[in-house]
Amino acid sequence: MYRQFCKNLINYNQLNNSDDYRSLIGKELMVLLDKNKFNEMKNNNDSKIKNVDRFFNILYKESNRKCNKFLWELYAYGFDISLEKIKKNQNVINNKKDIDKISLLKLLLGTTYWN
């Protein structure tokens, strides 16, 4: 699932390479393509990591098997994700951008943007 997500995200960003809203949401997910870069950002306490952690919390709240499985796969691939911390932090409120990002993630977990 994760490998397919990576292929689909790269293809999605190639097809939507501009500065519009859809493209920017896809670019925000690019941090999930490289676990070493992600873990380095986490260790350096990069400001982008706070947004990613927030996204993970919202993703965990989704009652969707693909979303939950995706979080577990990120963890299994070596992304520095604290699943216990995510489970405890359930007071994050969704906004429109979060909903759109999760909708895009669900598309990318399928075969919509196969190359």
Rosetta constraint file for C-alpha pairs under 8 A:
AtomPair CA 1 CA 5 HARMONIC 6.15 0.50
AtomPair CA 1 CA 70 HARMONIC 7.11 0.50
AtomPair CA 1 CA 73 HARMONIC 7.78 0.50
AtomPair CA 1 CA 109 HARMONIC 6.50 0.50
AtomPair CA 2 CA 6 HARMONIC 6.28 0.50
AtomPair CA 2 CA 70 HARMONIC 6.79 0.50
AtomPair CA 2 CA 73 HARMONIC 6.59 0.50
AtomPair CA 2 CA 74 HARMONIC 7.23 0.50
AtomPair CA 2 CA 109 HARMONIC 7.71 0.50
AtomPair CA 3 CA 7 HARMONIC 6.41 0.50
AtomPair CA 4 CA 8 HARMONIC 6.07 0.50
AtomPair CA 4 CA 108 HARMONIC 7.78 0.50
AtomPair CA 4 CA 109 HARMONIC 6.73 0.50
AtomPair CA 4 CA 110 HARMONIC 7.87 0.50
AtomPair CA 5 CA 9 HARMONIC 5.95 0.50
AtomPair CA 5 CA 108 HARMONIC 5.34 0.50
AtomPair CA 5 CA 109 HARMONIC 5.13 0.50
AtomPair CA 5 CA 110 HARMONIC 7.72 0.50
AtomPair CA 6 CA 10 HARMONIC 6.22 0.50
AtomPair CA 6 CA 32 HARMONIC 8.00 0.50
AtomPair CA 6 CA 33 HARMONIC 5.96 0.50
AtomPair CA 7 CA 11 HARMONIC 6.25 0.50
AtomPair CA 7 CA 114 HARMONIC 7.11 0.50
AtomPair CA 7 CA 115 HARMONIC 7.41 0.50
AtomPair CA 8 CA 12 HARMONIC 5.90 0.50
AtomPair CA 8 CA 108 HARMONIC 5.50 0.50
AtomPair CA 8 CA 109 HARMONIC 7.70 0.50
AtomPair CA 8 CA 111 HARMONIC 7.60 0.50
AtomPair CA 8 CA 112 HARMONIC 7.68 0.50
AtomPair CA 8 CA 113 HARMONIC 4.93 0.50
AtomPair CA 8 CA 114 HARMONIC 5.52 0.50
AtomPair CA 8 CA 115 HARMONIC 7.12 0.50
AtomPair CA 9 CA 13 HARMONIC 6.11 0.50
AtomPair CA 9 CA 26 HARMONIC 7.08 0.50
AtomPair CA 9 CA 29 HARMONIC 7.86 0.50
AtomPair CA 9 CA 30 HARMONIC 7.39 0.50
AtomPair CA 9 CA 108 HARMONIC 6.29 0.50
AtomPair CA 9 CA 113 HARMONIC 7.57 0.50
AtomPair CA 10 CA 14 HARMONIC 6.29 0.50
AtomPair CA 11 CA 15 HARMONIC 6.26 0.50
AtomPair CA 11 CA 113 HARMONIC 6.30 0.50
AtomPair CA 11 CA 114 HARMONIC 7.17 0.50
AtomPair CA 11 CA 115 HARMONIC 6.32 0.50
AtomPair CA 12 CA 16 HARMONIC 6.09 0.50
AtomPair CA 12 CA 26 HARMONIC 7.31 0.50
AtomPair CA 12 CA 113 HARMONIC 6.09 0.50
AtomPair CA 13 CA 17 HARMONIC 5.58 0.50
AtomPair CA 13 CA 23 HARMONIC 6.58 0.50
AtomPair CA 13 CA 26 HARMONIC 6.23 0.50
AtomPair CA 13 CA 27 HARMONIC 6.92 0.50
AtomPair CA 16 CA 22 HARMONIC 7.26 0.50
AtomPair CA 16 CA 23 HARMONIC 5.27 0.50
AtomPair CA 17 CA 23 HARMONIC 6.11 0.50
AtomPair CA 18 CA 23 HARMONIC 5.99 0.50
AtomPair CA 18 CA 24 HARMONIC 7.94 0.50
AtomPair CA 19 CA 23 HARMONIC 6.13 0.50
AtomPair CA 19 CA 24 HARMONIC 6.32 0.50
AtomPair CA 20 CA 24 HARMONIC 6.30 0.50
AtomPair CA 21 CA 25 HARMONIC 6.36 0.50
AtomPair CA 22 CA 26 HARMONIC 6.48 0.50
AtomPair CA 23 CA 27 HARMONIC 6.22 0.50
AtomPair CA 24 CA 28 HARMONIC 6.31 0.50
AtomPair CA 25 CA 29 HARMONIC 6.81 0.50
AtomPair CA 25 CA 97 HARMONIC 7.90 0.50
AtomPair CA 25 CA 100 HARMONIC 7.85 0.50
AtomPair CA 25 CA 101 HARMONIC 6.15 0.50
AtomPair CA 26 CA 30 HARMONIC 6.79 0.50
AtomPair CA 26 CA 101 HARMONIC 7.74 0.50
AtomPair CA 26 CA 104 HARMONIC 7.65 0.50
AtomPair CA 29 CA 33 HARMONIC 7.88 0.50
AtomPair CA 31 CA 37 HARMONIC 7.47 0.50
AtomPair CA 31 CA 38 HARMONIC 6.14 0.50
AtomPair CA 32 CA 38 HARMONIC 6.82 0.50
AtomPair CA 34 CA 38 HARMONIC 6.15 0.50
AtomPair CA 35 CA 39 HARMONIC 5.93 0.50
AtomPair CA 35 CA 77 HARMONIC 7.68 0.50
AtomPair CA 35 CA 78 HARMONIC 6.60 0.50
AtomPair CA 35 CA 79 HARMONIC 5.29 0.50
AtomPair CA 36 CA 40 HARMONIC 6.03 0.50
AtomPair CA 36 CA 79 HARMONIC 7.79 0.50
AtomPair CA 37 CA 41 HARMONIC 6.12 0.50
AtomPair CA 38 CA 42 HARMONIC 6.18 0.50
AtomPair CA 38 CA 79 HARMONIC 7.01 0.50
AtomPair CA 38 CA 80 HARMONIC 7.75 0.50
AtomPair CA 39 CA 43 HARMONIC 6.10 0.50
AtomPair CA 39 CA 79 HARMONIC 6.35 0.50
AtomPair CA 39 CA 80 HARMONIC 5.69 0.50
AtomPair CA 40 CA 44 HARMONIC 6.11 0.50
AtomPair CA 41 CA 45 HARMONIC 6.00 0.50
AtomPair CA 41 CA 46 HARMONIC 5.15 0.50
AtomPair CA 41 CA 48 HARMONIC 7.91 0.50
AtomPair CA 41 CA 49 HARMONIC 6.70 0.50
AtomPair CA 42 CA 46 HARMONIC 6.27 0.50
AtomPair CA 42 CA 49 HARMONIC 6.08 0.50
AtomPair CA 42 CA 80 HARMONIC 7.47 0.50
AtomPair CA 45 CA 49 HARMONIC 6.83 0.50
AtomPair CA 46 CA 50 HARMONIC 7.64 0.50
AtomPair CA 47 CA 51 HARMONIC 7.52 0.50
AtomPair CA 48 CA 52 HARMONIC 6.52 0.50
AtomPair CA 49 CA 53 HARMONIC 6.02 0.50
AtomPair CA 50 CA 54 HARMONIC 6.15 0.50
AtomPair CA 51 CA 55 HARMONIC 6.14 0.50
AtomPair CA 52 CA 56 HARMONIC 6.18 0.50
AtomPair CA 53 CA 57 HARMONIC 6.29 0.50
AtomPair CA 54 CA 58 HARMONIC 6.38 0.50
AtomPair CA 54 CA 92 HARMONIC 7.25 0.50
AtomPair CA 55 CA 59 HARMONIC 5.97 0.50
AtomPair CA 55 CA 98 HARMONIC 6.93 0.50
AtomPair CA 56 CA 60 HARMONIC 6.06 0.50
AtomPair CA 56 CA 71 HARMONIC 7.49 0.50
AtomPair CA 56 CA 86 HARMONIC 7.04 0.50
AtomPair CA 57 CA 61 HARMONIC 6.49 0.50
AtomPair CA 57 CA 86 HARMONIC 5.35 0.50
AtomPair CA 57 CA 87 HARMONIC 7.56 0.50
AtomPair CA 57 CA 89 HARMONIC 6.70 0.50
AtomPair CA 57 CA 90 HARMONIC 6.66 0.50
AtomPair CA 57 CA 92 HARMONIC 6.90 0.50
AtomPair CA 58 CA 62 HARMONIC 6.61 0.50
AtomPair CA 58 CA 90 HARMONIC 7.83 0.50
AtomPair CA 58 CA 92 HARMONIC 6.65 0.50
AtomPair CA 58 CA 93 HARMONIC 7.62 0.50
AtomPair CA 58 CA 94 HARMONIC 6.81 0.50
AtomPair CA 58 CA 98 HARMONIC 7.55 0.50
AtomPair CA 59 CA 67 HARMONIC 6.23 0.50
AtomPair CA 59 CA 68 HARMONIC 7.23 0.50
AtomPair CA 59 CA 71 HARMONIC 7.94 0.50
AtomPair CA 59 CA 102 HARMONIC 6.89 0.50
AtomPair CA 60 CA 67 HARMONIC 7.08 0.50
AtomPair CA 60 CA 68 HARMONIC 5.96 0.50
AtomPair CA 60 CA 71 HARMONIC 7.50 0.50
AtomPair CA 60 CA 86 HARMONIC 7.15 0.50
AtomPair CA 60 CA 87 HARMONIC 7.35 0.50
AtomPair CA 61 CA 90 HARMONIC 7.06 0.50
AtomPair CA 62 CA 67 HARMONIC 6.95 0.50
AtomPair CA 62 CA 68 HARMONIC 7.63 0.50
AtomPair CA 63 CA 67 HARMONIC 7.92 0.50
AtomPair CA 63 CA 68 HARMONIC 7.87 0.50
AtomPair CA 64 CA 68 HARMONIC 6.41 0.50
AtomPair CA 65 CA 69 HARMONIC 5.93 0.50
AtomPair CA 66 CA 70 HARMONIC 5.94 0.50
AtomPair CA 66 CA 106 HARMONIC 7.37 0.50
AtomPair CA 66 CA 109 HARMONIC 7.41 0.50
AtomPair CA 67 CA 71 HARMONIC 6.47 0.50
AtomPair CA 67 CA 106 HARMONIC 7.17 0.50
AtomPair CA 68 CA 72 HARMONIC 6.52 0.50
AtomPair CA 69 CA 73 HARMONIC 6.15 0.50
AtomPair CA 70 CA 74 HARMONIC 6.21 0.50
AtomPair CA 71 CA 75 HARMONIC 6.36 0.50
AtomPair CA 72 CA 76 HARMONIC 6.12 0.50
AtomPair CA 73 CA 77 HARMONIC 5.99 0.50
AtomPair CA 74 CA 78 HARMONIC 6.56 0.50
AtomPair CA 74 CA 79 HARMONIC 5.52 0.50
AtomPair CA 74 CA 81 HARMONIC 7.75 0.50
AtomPair CA 75 CA 79 HARMONIC 5.08 0.50
AtomPair CA 75 CA 80 HARMONIC 6.73 0.50
AtomPair CA 75 CA 81 HARMONIC 5.88 0.50
AtomPair CA 75 CA 83 HARMONIC 7.90 0.50
AtomPair CA 82 CA 86 HARMONIC 6.34 0.50
AtomPair CA 83 CA 87 HARMONIC 6.17 0.50
AtomPair CA 84 CA 88 HARMONIC 6.36 0.50
AtomPair CA 85 CA 89 HARMONIC 6.19 0.50
AtomPair CA 86 CA 90 HARMONIC 7.25 0.50
AtomPair CA 94 CA 98 HARMONIC 5.77 0.50
AtomPair CA 94 CA 99 HARMONIC 6.70 0.50
AtomPair CA 95 CA 99 HARMONIC 6.46 0.50
AtomPair CA 96 CA 100 HARMONIC 6.23 0.50
AtomPair CA 97 CA 101 HARMONIC 6.07 0.50
AtomPair CA 98 CA 102 HARMONIC 6.20 0.50
AtomPair CA 99 CA 103 HARMONIC 6.17 0.50
AtomPair CA 100 CA 104 HARMONIC 6.18 0.50
AtomPair CA 101 CA 105 HARMONIC 6.14 0.50
AtomPair CA 102 CA 106 HARMONIC 6.17 0.50
AtomPair CA 103 CA 107 HARMONIC 6.40 0.50
AtomPair CA 104 CA 108 HARMONIC 6.16 0.50
AtomPair CA 105 CA 109 HARMONIC 6.16 0.50
AtomPair CA 106 CA 110 HARMONIC 6.71 0.50
AtomPair CA 107 CA 111 HARMONIC 7.37 0.50
AtomPair CA 107 CA 112 HARMONIC 6.07 0.50
AtomPair CA 107 CA 113 HARMONIC 7.75 0.50
AtomPair CA 108 CA 112 HARMONIC 6.62 0.50
AtomPair CA 108 CA 113 HARMONIC 6.57 0.50
